[in-house]
Amino acid sequence: MAGSFVLYLTERFGLPAVLGFFRGAARDHSLATTRARLQAALGVTLEEAEAEWLDALRQ
């Protein structure tokens, strides 16, 4: 599942944006920090990205 989500993010937002999100990520980051970083890197919330990914899976 995680691989599918990351592949979707890469196809939708581009590799540079996804790498920008993953660079600087740390295991000890809070969920709030991770959510904020994802929104800053991709321009959408985690919930929006997940909903779009699930819609893409259904097609």
Buried (B, 14 or more C-beta within 10 A) or exposed (E): EEEEBBEBBBEBBEEEBBEBBEEEEEEEEEEEEBBBBBBEBBEBEBEEBEEBBEEEEEE
